[in-house]
Amino acid sequence: MPIAITPPSTTPKDVSSIPRTSYNMPTTNMPNTKRKIICFSDFDGTIFMQDTGHVLFDAHGCGAERRMMLDEQIKTGERSFRDVSEEMWGSLHIPFDDGFQAMEKTLEIDPDFQHFHTFCIANNIPFNVISAGLKPILRKVLDTFLGEEESRHIEIVANEADISGDGSQWKPLWRHDTELGHDKALSITEARKEAELQCEDGTIPLIVFIGDGVSDLPAAREADVLFARRGLRLEEYCVEHGIKYIPFDTFADVEREVKAIMEEDERETGGKGVPVRFNPRANMWRRVSSQNAVPRLVAATPSKEEKMFLWPESFSDYKPSSTSTITESVAT
């Protein structure tokens, strides 16, 4: 397998047209949440309105018509995402920096993303990009739109790439040996386990996922709180299949809800149930993540009845109710 090559970081000749917001660390009176909150976000269509790969393929690769035909082959199951993606990336024959010029002219960042990200930094909430794209491209885009100082706070979980200096070869180096190339669900599971090991008091981290498309579902299923961009395919899928989620228009909506989660975490529930924004996984997180935390072994047992039997003093408030089931709450 060839060694992944990250293109050298160069400053674009003219970035005056790139949409930006000023980098001001927000002041915050938010409590330092007892439990560790970790944010994961899709990139294309979520942080940025356009798809970075599509911009490149349309401008310098197979072209929009062929790309749409290939996308249809994925949708019908005729070919795998990985197989089609290799053809798309292989259609590029342009140096990395030249290709990036098309992206810097076309891409639009969510107008409230940067403020939300600085909020995460200020409150010690790790923010991770999780993507089926290529890490060198995503890093270059973040460095350019956010600045390298802020960009370095974002961990990118994506595929590496082998890009030749003359641009004659663009080859994904897949993160996982699957038809998708990157198993987002596995990546989040691994991050959760790593975070749990860092929680010395035995608490369970709360995983937040932010996305826009059906391709985000594998990761979304592993999240405690799911945000779906309003009006796009992920929201439609959640409505169709009764999956609990929070709709958002911009990252200002995400920030407001995360603040509410932090505030509610700071208060004791007192056996009054779980706010509707949390799914059953988060229900368990809240019950075991108290100052007298129940050990992880108990959190992993199959049913709440078993947990009551093993640790009655910790679950004495248990009452079967609709608050522990998935109920759809869709904003109109």
Secondary structure, 3 states (H helix, E strand, C coil): CCCCCCCCCCCCCCCCCCCCCCCCCCCCCCCCCCCCEEEEECCECCCECCCHHHHHHHHHCCCHHHHHHHHHHHHHCCCCHHHHHHHHHHCCCCCHHHHHHHHHHHCCECCCHHHHHHHHHHCCCCEEEEEEEEHHHHHHHHHHHHCHHHHCCEEEEEEEEEECCCCCCEEEECCCCCCCCCCHHHHHHHHHHHHHHHCCCCCCCEEEEEECCHHHHHHHCCCCEEEEECCCHHHHHHHHHCCCCEEECCHHHHHHHHHHHHHHHHCCCCCCCCCCCCCHHHHHHHHHCCCCCCCHHHHCCCCHHHHHHHCCCCCCCCCCCHHHCCCCCCCC
